[in-house]
Amino acid sequence: MIGVQVRVEIVPSRSRDLGALVLVREVVVTHVQQVAQVVRDRCVVHTGHERLVQGRCVDRRHETRAQPEDLGRPRGDLAFEQVSFAYQPNEPVLREVSTRIPAGTVCALVGPSGAGKSTFANLVPRFYEVVEGRVTVDGHDVRALRLADLRRNIAVVSQEPVLFNDTIFNNLQLGRPDATRAEVEQAARDAFAHDFIQGLPQGYETMVGERGALLSGGQKQRIALARAFLRNAPILILDEATSALDSDSEAAIQAALKKLMVGKTVLIIAHRFSTIRDASLILVFDQGRIVASGTHAQLYAGNPLYRSLYDRQQGGS
C-alpha cells in the first residue's frame, strides 16, 4: 500500500482565495479520509474563527518558475505530452501518456482499478507534479502557470463533498467568495437545491453540521454542484458524483450535471458506465497507459478491454 503525504500550510490571505481550499480538499478526500477535519481544525486555530472566511488554508507548492505566467480565463484545451508519474521510485502509475482533449470536450476516463485514471485527472490542477513530460492548458505548461490562476479555473465535484460546520449560504459561497446573494441563490436553483434549502427551518442560514452531517447525501451533492455552478470554471473534474445516491437524488443530480457541463472541458473519472455513455470522448486506461480512445459505440465494437469492463458491470447491475 502506497502512503501519500499531504502537506498543508496555513497562510493568511483574502477570502477570495478560500475557494482553493475546496478544490484541494475535493481531490484529497478520496485518498485520505481524515484530511477534512485536520485541515478545518488547523484553520480554526490559525484564524480564531469558526467560519473560516478570513483566512486561507491550502496546500502551497512553491511556483516552479521565478516569474510564473498568468493564465486568465482559458478555453480549456488540455494536452498530455509523454507524461509519466510515480508516487514512489520505480513504481510508475502513468507511463508515457499522450493525448489531447479539445476545449468543450466531455471526456470519460475508464479502466480497471489502479489503472491511473484519478492520477491522470489530478495532474491537471497540479495536485501532483509529473515525473516526465508535461501537461498543458491552452498550450501553457501547468508548471509555468501561477498556481492560484490555474486552480481558479478548475472545479471539482467528488463523491464526498466538502462541507463545513457553517450555514448553507456560507458553504455555497466558497465556490466564489465575492458572489452576491442573488448569484448564490441562482446557482442553487441551477443545481436543483433552492427548493430543499427553502424548506429547511432557517433556509440558507441553516447550519449543516460537521461535514454536512445534518443533510442527506443528495442534499450535500446538490450543494457541491451549486458551488461548481457559482465558480463557473471552464475545466470541470467529476469523480462519480452520483454513485452513492438513491434513484430520486441521482436523477436530480444527473439533470444538474448536464446543465453544469455545457460549454466546459469535463473529465469524468468513471466507476459506473451508466454515467459516461454520452461522453464525446472516452479514454481507456490499463496499467498506466491509454490503450484506446473513442466513443462508447466505437470502443464497445473495437476494444476487448472496454467491452469486457462494460459487460461485466452491466451483468452485475
DOBA-801062 format. One line per 8 residues: number of its first residue (from 0); their letters; for each residue x, y, z of N, C-alpha, C. Coordinates in pm, whole numbers, plus 50000, padded with zeros to 5 digits. Layout:
residues N
NUM	A	X/Y/Z/X/Y/Z/X/Y/Z ~ ...
end
This chain:
residues 317
0	MIGVQVRV	50084/49880/50000/50000/50000/50000/50087/50125/50000 ~ 50060/50216/49909/50140/50337/49896/50089/50443/49991 ~ 50177/50503/50069/50138/50612/50158/50153/50744/50086 ~ 50056/50831/50101/50061/50963/50041/50071/51066/50150 ~ 50174/51148/50145/50192/51251/50246/50130/51380/50195 ~ 50046/51441/50278/49979/51565/50242/50036/51676/50328 ~ 50089/51780/50265/50146/51892/50339/50052/52010/50326 ~ 50011/52065/50440/49921/52179/50441/49987/52293/50513
8	EIVPSRSR	49988/52410/50450/50046/52527/50512/49938/52633/50526 ~ 49931/52695/50641/49829/52795/50667/49884/52933/50634 ~ 49815/53004/50547/49863/53134/50504/49749/53233/50507 ~ 49758/53342/50584/49652/53441/50583/49643/53508/50447 ~ 49522/53528/50400/49503/53592/50271/49361/53643/50262 ~ 49326/53697/50148/49191/53747/50130/49094/53633/50109 ~ 48967/53657/50139/48869/53550/50138/48848/53491/49999 ~ 48879/53566/49893/48855/53513/49760/48939/53390/49730
16	DLGALVLV	49048/53372/49804/49132/53255/49780/49081/53131/49850 ~ 48980/53142/49936/48936/53027/50013/48878/52918/49924 ~ 48827/52956/49807/48776/52854/49717/48880/52752/49681 ~ 49008/52790/49684/49114/52694/49655/49115/52580/49755 ~ 49076/52607/49879/49068/52502/49981/48973/52393/49937 ~ 48858/52432/49885/48758/52333/49844/48812/52248/49731 ~ 48879/52312/49634/48934/52237/49523/49037/52137/49570 ~ 49126/52180/49659/49228/52089/49714/49161/51973/49784
24	REVVVTHV	49068/52004/49873/49009/51901/49959/48924/51803/49879 ~ 48856/51848/49771/48771/51758/49693/48852/51642/49637 ~ 48978/51668/49599/49062/51561/49545/49123/51478/49655 ~ 49177/51544/49757/49247/51472/49863/49155/51378/49939 ~ 49026/51414/49953/48936/51337/50039/48920/51194/49993 ~ 48931/51171/49862/48914/51035/49815/49030/50945/49852 ~ 49141/51005/49897/49258/50927/49934/49283/50927/50084 ~ 49252/51037/50152/49282/51049/50294/49157/51098/50366
32	QQVAQVVR	49082/51009/50427/48951/51043/50481/48958/51142/50595 ~ 49065/51146/50669/49072/51234/50785/49119/51375/50753 ~ 49155/51404/50630/49213/51534/50599/49116/51650/50628 ~ 48987/51631/50602/48893/51743/50619/48896/51797/50760 ~ 48891/51708/50860/48888/51755/50997/49021/51817/51038 ~ 49132/51757/50990/49263/51812/51023/49277/51952/50965 ~ 49241/51968/50838/49252/52099/50774/49165/52200/50845 ~ 49042/52162/50876/48950/52254/50941/49003/52298/51078
40	DRCVVHTG	49048/52201/51156/49098/52234/51289/49216/52329/51284 ~ 49306/52307/51190/49422/52393/51179/49382/52533/51136 ~ 49284/52542/51047/49237/52674/51006/49174/52748/51123 ~ 49092/52678/51201/49026/52741/51314/49129/52792/51414 ~ 49232/52708/51440/49335/52750/51534/49406/52875/51482 ~ 49433/52877/51353/49508/52989/51297/49427/53118/51293 ~ 49302/53108/51248/49224/53229/51226/49145/53272/51348 ~ 49115/53175/51437/49033/53207/51553/48887/53226/51517
48	HERLVQGR	48846/53182/51397/48708/53198/51353/48654/53064/51305 ~ 48535/53031/51348/48474/52906/51305/48441/52909/51156 ~ 48408/53027/51105/48356/53033/50969/48464/53023/50863 ~ 48588/53044/50899/48699/53026/50805/48694/53121/50686 ~ 48628/53235/50699/48615/53323/50584/48717/53435/50585 ~ 48804/53441/50686/48903/53548/50690/49046/53497/50674 ~ 49060/53376/50627/49193/53321/50608/49193/53221/50496 ~ 49308/53166/50468/49319/53066/50363/49392/52946/50420
56	CVDRRHET	49346/52829/50381/49410/52706/50427/49422/52614/50307 ~ 49535/52618/50238/49552/52539/50118/49690/52477/50118 ~ 49707/52372/50037/49843/52323/50018/49913/52428/49932 ~ 50036/52459/49966/50105/52568/49896/50236/52519/49837 ~ 50230/52485/49709/50352/52448/49640/50428/52574/49601 ~ 50559/52564/49603/50637/52675/49551/50618/52679/49399 ~ 50607/52799/49343/50598/52812/49199/50728/52758/49139 ~ 50714/52691/49025/50831/52630/48964/50908/52728/48875
64	RAQPEDLG	50851/52843/48849/50918/52945/48770/50934/53072/48852 ~ 51045/53145/48831/51069/53268/48905/50961/53372/48874 ~ 50911/53371/48749/50805/53462/48710/50693/53381/48644 ~ 50607/53320/48726/50501/53236/48670/50408/53315/48580 ~ 50352/53246/48481/50264/53309/48384/50123/53322/48441 ~ 50054/53429/48400/49913/53444/48432/49831/53374/48324 ~ 49733/53299/48366/49654/53219/48272/49535/53294/48218 ~ 49476/53386/48297/49350/53446/48256/49241/53340/48260
72	RPRGDLAF	49142/53353/48173/49038/53250/48163/49062/53169/48037 ~ 49106/53044/48052/49141/52963/47934/49018/52909/47863 ~ 49040/52864/47741/48935/52792/47668/48912/52656/47733 ~ 49022/52594/47778/49012/52462/47840/49067/52350/47755 ~ 49156/52384/47662/49220/52283/47577/49329/52214/47659 ~ 49316/52083/47682/49412/52008/47766/49497/51915/47679 ~ 49625/51905/47715/49712/51811/47644/49809/51746/47742 ~ 49831/51617/47722/49931/51540/47795/50035/51496/47693
80	EQVSFAYQ	50161/51530/47720/50268/51500/47625/50372/51411/47691 ~ 50367/51283/47658/50464/51185/47708/50476/51192/47861 ~ 50361/51193/47927/50358/51212/48073/50378/51078/48145 ~ 50473/51078/48237/50492/50965/48328/50485/51017/48471 ~ 50436/50931/48560/50424/50971/48701/50435/50849/48790 ~ 50498/50868/48906/50509/50762/49006/50498/50823/49144 ~ 50425/50757/49235/50421/50801/49374/50549/50762/49445 ~ 50607/50651/49404/50734/50604/49461/50828/50567/49347
88	PNEPVLRE	50958/50581/49366/51053/50549/49259/51034/50407/49206 ~ 51046/50396/49075/51041/50265/49007/50905/50196/49018 ~ 50802/50272/49054/50666/50215/49057/50574/50308/48979 ~ 50588/50314/48847/50511/50409/48766/50361/50382/48771 ~ 50287/50491/48782/50140/50484/48779/50089/50526/48642 ~ 50157/50622/48581/50132/50660/48442/50260/50642/48362 ~ 50247/50591/48240/50364/50559/48158/50351/50623/48020 ~ 50426/50729/47996/50436/50792/47864/50298/50815/47803
96	VSTRIPAG	50211/50881/47878/50074/50908/47834/50071/51033/47748 ~ 50015/51020/47629/49998/51134/47540/49854/51135/47487 ~ 49790/51250/47500/49656/51266/47445/49621/51413/47445 ~ 49524/51451/47364/49474/51588/47362/49323/51584/47383 ~ 49276/51673/47470/49133/51684/47498/49092/51826/47459 ~ 49029/51843/47345/48994/51977/47298/48898/52048/47394 ~ 48905/52179/47395/48815/52259/47479/48670/52223/47450 ~ 48591/52211/47555/48449/52180/47542/48418/52032/47531
104	TVCALVGP	48520/51947/47541/48500/51802/47531/48457/51744/47665 ~ 48358/51654/47662/48323/51575/47780/48398/51443/47767 ~ 48500/51425/47850/48592/51312/47838/48580/51222/47960 ~ 48549/51096/47937/48538/50999/48046/48665/50914/48052 ~ 48708/50886/48175/48827/50804/48198/48782/50671/48257 ~ 48806/50562/48187/48762/50431/48234/48879/50335/48235 ~ 48863/50228/48310/48967/50126/48318/48960/50053/48450 ~ 49038/49947/48466/49039/49872/48592/49086/49960/48707
112	SGAGKSTF	49057/49917/48829/49105/49989/48947/49258/49994/48946 ~ 49313/50112/48977/49456/50127/48980/49520/50150/48845 ~ 49439/50174/48741/49495/50191/48607/49553/50329/48583 ~ 49523/50426/48673/49581/50560/48658/49482/50670/48628 ~ 49352/50642/48635/49250/50739/48596/49251/50863/48686 ~ 49246/50842/48817/49241/50955/48910/49372/51035/48906 ~ 49483/50964/48897/49612/51033/48889/49618/51122/48766 ~ 49571/51072/48654/49567/51149/48529/49492/51281/48551
120	ANLVPRFY	49373/51273/48610/49293/51394/48633/49360/51487/48733 ~ 49423/51432/48834/49482/51513/48941/49608/51589/48897 ~ 49665/51551/48784/49780/51624/48733/49742/51758/48672 ~ 49616/51774/48632/49574/51899/48569/49581/52016/48668 ~ 49523/52005/48788/49536/52115/48885/49666/52112/48964 ~ 49758/52028/48925/49889/52016/48990/49879/51974/49136 ~ 49794/51877/49164/49799/51817/49296/49920/51725/49305 ~ 49968/51680/49190/50094/51609/49181/50173/51669/49065
128	EVVEGRVT	50305/51654/49068/50390/51702/48960/50432/51584/48873 ~ 50432/51605/48743/50473/51499/48653/50620/51464/48676 ~ 50654/51339/48651/50794/51295/48660/50864/51321/48527 ~ 50793/51292/48418/50845/51318/48284/50732/51373/48198 ~ 50768/51445/48092/50669/51501/48003/50608/51628/48058 ~ 50493/51667/48003/50427/51787/48052/50277/51781/48027 ~ 50203/51855/48111/50059/51874/48097/50037/52021/48063 ~ 49954/52048/47963/49931/52186/47924/49784/52223/47925
136	VDGHDVRA	49758/52349/47952/49624/52409/47939/49636/52522/47838 ~ 49564/52510/47728/49574/52608/47619/49718/52630/47576 ~ 49797/52523/47577/49935/52531/47533/50034/52574/47639 ~ 49987/52613/47758/50075/52655/47867/50107/52534/47955 ~ 50234/52507/47977/50273/52405/48074/50218/52446/48211 ~ 50146/52356/48278/50083/52393/48406/50187/52432/48510 ~ 50310/52383/48497/50415/52418/48592/50463/52561/48574 ~ 50433/52620/48458/50475/52757/48431/50370/52858/48474
144	LRLADLRR	50252/52809/48512/50141/52899/48545/50141/52934/48692 ~ 50087/53049/48722/50063/53085/48862/49961/52987/48916 ~ 49995/52919/49026/49912/52811/49076/49770/52856/49109 ~ 49757/52975/49169/49624/53025/49203/49541/53048/49078 ~ 49603/53096/48970/49530/53118/48845/49484/52985/48786 ~ 49572/52886/48788/49537/52755/48734/49416/52699/48807 ~ 49422/52696/48940/49316/52630/49016/49187/52711/49020 ~ 49196/52841/48997/49076/52923/48991/48990/52885/48871
152	NIAVVSQE	49052/52821/48774/48982/52783/48650/48941/52637/48647 ~ 48944/52572/48762/48907/52430/48773/48807/52412/48886 ~ 48702/52337/48860/48606/52299/48964/48605/52147/48975 ~ 48589/52098/49097/48586/51954/49122/48458/51919/49197 ~ 48388/51817/49150/48274/51762/49223/48303/51614/49247 ~ 48318/51578/49374/48357/51441/49406/48243/51366/49474 ~ 48268/51240/49501/48168/51155/49565/48139/51200/49707 ~ 48237/51263/49773/48220/51310/49911/48242/51461/49917
160	PVLFNDTI	48135/51539/49904/48150/51685/49902/48207/51738/50034 ~ 48278/51850/50023/48336/51915/50139/48237/52017/50193 ~ 48190/51995/50316/48102/52091/50382/48157/52119/50522 ~ 48154/52247/50560/48200/52287/50692/48081/52314/50784 ~ 48106/52312/50914/48001/52334/51012/47965/52483/51014 ~ 47889/52523/50915/47852/52662/50894/47717/52664/50825 ~ 47671/52781/50785/47542/52790/50719/47552/52738/50575 ~ 47437/52704/50520/47434/52661/50380/47485/52774/50290
168	FNNLQLGR	47445/52897/50319/47489/53010/50237/47641/53021/50235 ~ 47704/53016/50350/47849/53030/50355/47920/52912/50289 ~ 47863/52793/50300/47921/52679/50231/47909/52695/50080 ~ 47797/52748/50034/47781/52771/49891/47878/52878/49841 ~ 47895/52982/49918/47975/53095/49875/48124/53061/49862 ~ 48166/52947/49917/48304/52903/49898/48336/52884/49750 ~ 48234/52858/49669/48258/52844/49526/48313/52971/49465 ~ 48266/53085/49514/48318/53216/49470/48287/53316/49580
176	PDATRAEV	48382/53341/49668/48356/53419/49788/48305/53562/49765 ~ 48325/53617/49644/48276/53752/49618/48136/53753/49556 ~ 48072/53636/49547/47940/53627/49484/47834/53696/49570 ~ 47737/53756/49503/47625/53819/49573/47525/53713/49616 ~ 47434/53753/49703/47331/53658/49747/47245/53611/49629 ~ 47213/53703/49539/47133/53666/49422/47206/53562/49337 ~ 47338/53578/49322/47416/53482/49243/47423/53347/49313 ~ 47437/53348/49445/47440/53222/49520/47307/53149/49504
184	EQAARDAF	47197/53220/49516/47066/53156/49506/47039/53107/49364 ~ 47087/53179/49263/47069/53132/49126/47148/53003/49102 ~ 47269/52995/49157/47348/52873/49146/47276/52756/49213 ~ 47212/52783/49326/47135/52678/49395/47018/52632/49309 ~ 46952/52727/49242/46843/52688/49152/46895/52601/49038 ~ 47009/52639/48980/47066/52562/48870/47099/52419/48913 ~ 47134/52403/49040/47171/52270/49092/47052/52198/49155 ~ 46931/52250/49134/46809/52192/49192/46819/52181/49344
192	AHDFIQGL	46884/52281/49406/46899/52281/49551/46813/52386/49620 ~ 46767/52486/49547/46698/52600/49608/46572/52557/49684 ~ 46494/52468/49624/46367/52431/49687/46388/52360/49820 ~ 46483/52265/49824/46502/52195/49952/46562/52289/50056 ~ 46647/52383/50012/46705/52479/50106/46595/52567/50166 ~ 46505/52614/50082/46395/52699/50130/46304/52625/50226 ~ 46298/52493/50212/46214/52413/50300/46276/52383/50436 ~ 46403/52418/50455/46468/52397/50584/46427/52506/50684
200	PQGYETMV	46439/52479/50813/46388/52573/50915/46439/52716/50900 ~ 46566/52731/50866/46624/52865/50852/46674/52892/50711 ~ 46624/52817/50615/46660/52841/50477/46810/52838/50455 ~ 46861/52941/50388/47003/52948/50357/47089/52970/50481 ~ 47029/53007/50592/47104/53028/50715/47106/52904/50805 ~ 47055/52793/50754/47056/52667/50828/47199/52614/50842 ~ 47236/52574/50963/47366/52513/50985/47364/52369/50933 ~ 47475/52326/50872/47477/52193/50811/47540/52087/50900
208	GERGALLS	47607/52126/51010/47673/52029/51096/47810/51992/51044 ~ 47885/51919/51126/48019/51876/51087/48012/51792/50960 ~ 48086/51834/50858/48092/51763/50730/47953/51745/50668 ~ 47861/51835/50700/47727/51827/50644/47641/51717/50702 ~ 47668/51680/50828/47602/51566/50889/47451/51582/50900 ~ 47400/51706/50900/47257/51729/50913/47183/51725/50780 ~ 47255/51697/50673/47195/51690/50540/47205/51548/50485 ~ 47117/51515/50393/47123/51384/50327/47233/51385/50221
216	GGQKQRIA	47266/51267/50171/47368/51259/50067/47331/51338/49943 ~ 47205/51328/49902/47161/51402/49785/47166/51553/49805 ~ 47130/51598/49925/47135/51741/49954/47279/51793/49952 ~ 47371/51716/50010/47511/51758/50010/47566/51767/49867 ~ 47529/51671/49784/47578/51673/49647/47524/51793/49570 ~ 47398/51828/49596/47342/51944/49525/47409/52074/49569 ~ 47450/52082/49695/47525/52199/49740/47662/52203/49672 ~ 47726/52088/49659/47855/52083/49590/47840/52125/49445
224	LARAFLRN	47732/52081/49380/47708/52121/49242/47679/52270/49231 ~ 47604/52322/49327/47575/52466/49325/47704/52546/49335 ~ 47797/52501/49417/47927/52569/49426/47999/52567/49292 ~ 47990/52454/49221/48055/52446/49090/47987/52540/48990 ~ 47853/52550/48995/47783/52646/48910/47831/52788/48941 ~ 47844/52819/49069/47885/52953/49111/48028/52982/49065 ~ 48114/52884/49073/48253/52901/49031/48263/52921/48881 ~ 48180/52846/48806/48173/52858/48660/48310/52848/48596
232	APILILDE	48389/52752/48639/48522/52733/48584/48513/52663/48449 ~ 48605/52692/48357/48600/52630/48225/48643/52484/48223 ~ 48708/52438/48330/48750/52298/48340/48682/52235/48461 ~ 48620/52120/48440/48542/52054/48544/48588/51910/48558 ~ 48615/51868/48683/48654/51730/48711/48544/51667/48797 ~ 48487/51558/48749/48379/51489/48820/48427/51350/48860 ~ 48422/51323/48990/48463/51191/49039/48341/51117/49089 ~ 48266/51059/48995/48147/50977/49024/48059/51043/49130
240	ATSALDSD	48003/51155/49092/47926/51237/49187/47793/51176/49226 ~ 47750/51068/49160/47618/51013/49190/47621/50870/49241 ~ 47738/50812/49263/47747/50669/49287/47683/50623/49417 ~ 47674/50713/49518/47624/50671/49648/47482/50721/49676 ~ 47411/50764/49572/47281/50827/49592/47166/50732/49561 ~ 47050/50760/49620/46930/50687/49584/46883/50733/49447 ~ 46788/50660/49387/46748/50686/49248/46688/50824/49229 ~ 46608/50870/49326/46548/51003/49313/46654/51112/49316
248	SEAAIQAA	46747/51102/49411/46853/51201/49420/46942/51196/49297 ~ 46971/51074/49249/47059/51060/49134/46998/51127/49011 ~ 46868/51114/48992/46803/51176/48876/46819/51328/48880 ~ 46802/51387/48999/46816/51533/49011/46960/51575/48987 ~ 47056/51498/49042/47197/51532/49025/47239/51519/48879 ~ 47192/51415/48812/47227/51397/48671/47174/51512/48587 ~ 47053/51557/48617/46997/51670/48543/47080/51796/48565 ~ 47124/51817/48689/47208/51933/48719/47344/51921/48651
256	LKKLMVGK	47400/51802/48649/47530/51782/48586/47526/51815/48437 ~ 47419/51776/48370/47408/51806/48227/47410/51956/48202 ~ 47344/52031/48289/47348/52177/48277/47487/52231/48306 ~ 47550/52176/48409/47680/52226/48452/47787/52203/48346 ~ 47779/52093/48271/47885/52056/48178/47883/52134/48048 ~ 47775/52203/48021/47761/52273/47893/47874/52375/47874 ~ 47945/52362/47762/48050/52458/47727/48180/52442/47803 ~ 48193/52338/47883/48313/52319/47964/48394/52197/47916
264	TVLIIAHR	48522/52198/47949/48604/52079/47932/48586/51995/48057 ~ 48538/51872/48040/48499/51790/48155/48578/51659/48156 ~ 48638/51629/48271/48698/51498/48293/48610/51422/48390 ~ 48558/51307/48349/48474/51224/48434/48552/51099/48471 ~ 48586/51086/48598/48651/50964/48646/48539/50863/48668 ~ 48527/50770/48579/48406/50687/48572/48425/50554/48643 ~ 48337/50530/48740/48331/50400/48806/48208/50322/48760 ~ 48109/50394/48709/47988/50329/48658/47967/50374/48514
272	FSTIRDAS	47950/50280/48425/47940/50311/48283/47811/50383/48247 ~ 47709/50375/48331/47584/50444/48302/47602/50594/48299 ~ 47708/50643/48361/47729/50789/48369/47809/50844/48252 ~ 47864/50757/48166/47958/50808/48067/47925/50769/47923 ~ 47815/50703/47900/47786/50658/47763/47772/50774/47666 ~ 47730/50891/47716/47710/51006/47628/47834/51095/47617 ~ 47945/51053/47675/48068/51132/47665/48113/51140/47519 ~ 48165/51255/47480/48210/51270/47342/48344/51203/47318
280	LILVFDQG	48419/51178/47427/48547/51107/47416/48564/51020/47540 ~ 48603/50895/47520/48632/50804/47630/48776/50756/47615 ~ 48853/50769/47724/48990/50718/47727/48994/50592/47812 ~ 49048/50485/47759/49056/50358/47830/49198/50341/47884 ~ 49208/50327/48016/49338/50313/48083/49360/50167/48123 ~ 49485/50125/48113/49524/49992/48162/49673/49996/48196 ~ 49706/49964/48319/49845/49959/48366/49921/50088/48334 ~ 49854/50200/48360/49919/50330/48347/49929/50386/48206
288	RIVASGTH	49866/50322/48111/49871/50370/47973/49728/50389/47919 ~ 49715/50479/47822/49590/50490/47748/49599/50388/47634 ~ 49514/50287/47640/49522/50178/47542/49420/50191/47431 ~ 49322/50281/47449/49221/50302/47345/49148/50431/47373 ~ 49090/50490/47268/49009/50609/47284/48901/50611/47176 ~ 48791/50677/47207/48681/50685/47111/48549/50706/47182 ~ 48440/50684/47110/48307/50691/47170/48270/50554/47227 ~ 48159/50550/47299/48114/50422/47354/48093/50320/47244
296	AQLYAGNP	48026/50358/47137/47997/50264/47029/48125/50213/46965 ~ 48220/50303/46940/48346/50262/46878/48425/50167/46968 ~ 48431/50199/47097/48510/50117/47189/48444/49983/47216 ~ 48313/49983/47226/48245/49856/47253/48265/49761/47135 ~ 48266/49816/47015/48283/49732/46897/48429/49690/46876 ~ 48526/49777/46917/48662/49751/46876/48765/49729/46985 ~ 48727/49745/47114/48827/49728/47219/48783/49620/47318 ~ 48853/49508/47324/48811/49397/47412/48807/49435/47560
304	LYRSLYDR	48902/49516/47606/48904/49553/47748/48781/49636/47782 ~ 48751/49735/47702/48634/49818/47728/48506/49734/47726 ~ 48494/49650/47625/48375/49566/47614/48362/49474/47735 ~ 48475/49418/47781/48472/49329/47897/48430/49405/48023 ~ 48487/49523/48045/48451/49603/48162/48304/49642/48159 ~ 48258/49681/48043/48118/49724/48029/48023/49607/48052 ~ 48049/49494/47986/47959/49378/48000/47958/49325/48142 ~ 48075/49324/48208/48083/49275/48345/47997/49363/48439
312	QQGGS	48003/49493/48417/47925/49581/48505/47776/49571/48473 ~ 47743/49562/48347/47601/49551/48312/47543/49419/48362 ~ 47625/49314/48361/47578/49186/48408/47558/49183/48559 ~ 47635/49268/48631/47625/49273/48777/47531/49377/48828 ~ 47472/49458/48737/47385/49566/48781/47242/49521/48800
end
